Amino acid sequence: MEDDIIREIGADAVTVNRSLLINALNHVILEQNDDVATAIREAADYIDSSGNTDASVAFNEFLEELEQPQPRSARLKLFWDGVVNALPSTAALDDAAAKVAKLF
């Protein structure tokens, strides 16, 4: 995974926190499976490329909850729904969403 490189970011821009992403992925791989981890990684890339601040904020909250020793499924769903609702529907995100839903 690449380190966070931030270039020409406006005042309202938020990116996916790569540290949170790596920690959350490690937790998912241990507790779930690689398919879910891959879906989360794909969603992170899509969210970053979208430049959507609301989706980035919700996704970072999702990752923070996922890092917890016992993530609460209701909170995971709430934050994930925030991501999905902030972005336009695409097949790439729909595929990832189906896999991520296994977490809640």
N, C-alpha and C positions, 0 to 999 in steps of 0.2 A: 504494500500500500504506500501511496505517496504521502509525504509530509504535507501539512497544510501550507500552501503558498497563496498569499493573499495579495492581489494586485488591483489597484484602482477600484477599491471598494467604497461605495457611497456610505453616507451616514446611517442609512436604514438597512444596509445589507447585513445579512447573517448567513454564515456558511455552516455546513455540517461539521461539528466538532470531531475531528479524526481521532483524538484520544478517547473520547466517549465511544466512538464507533468501534475501535479496536477492542476496548474492554468489554463492550456489550457482545461483540462477535465471539470473543473467547468464552464468555458465559453461555451463549447460545450453543456453541459447538459442544461444550461439556454437557449441557442439560438437554438439548434438543437434537439437532442434526445439521449436517452441512447444507442441506437444501434451504433451510430457514436462514442460516447465516448468509448464504449466497443471495437470497432474496433481499435481505436487509442491506447488503453491500450494493446490490443493483439499485435499490430504492435510494440509497445515499447518493450514488452517482447521478441519478435522475434528478433528485432534489437540488443538488449542487448546480447542475447544468441549467435548471429552470430559473434560478435566481429568485425564487419565490421566498420572501422573508417569512411569511406565516408558516409555510410548510417546513422551513428550516428550523424555526423555533419549536414547532410541535414535534418534529423528528428528534431534535436534541433532548427534549423532555422525555420522549419515548425511550431514547437510549439511556438516559439517566435512570429511569425506572427499571429498565432491563438489566442494568448493572447491579441492582440490589440483590442481596443474597436470596430473597424470596420476592421476586417481582409480583406486584398485584395485577392480576389479569384485567380488572376493571379499569385501572389507570392506563395500562398498556393499550387497551381498546380505545379509551378516550383520546389519548395522544395520537394513536394511529389514525383514528377517524378525523382528527384535526389535520393530519398530513394529507389524507385522501381528499378531504373536502376543500383544501386550499389549492389543489392542483387540478388541471383539466384531466379528464379521464383518458388514459392511453392503455393500449394492450400491455405494454411493458410494466406499467404500474399495477394493472389488474392482476397480472401473473404473480408479481411479487406480493401483492395484498393477499392473495389466496394462500400463499405459503406462510406469510407472517401471521395470518389469522390462527394458525396452529398454536400460537403462544397464548391466545385467550379464547 
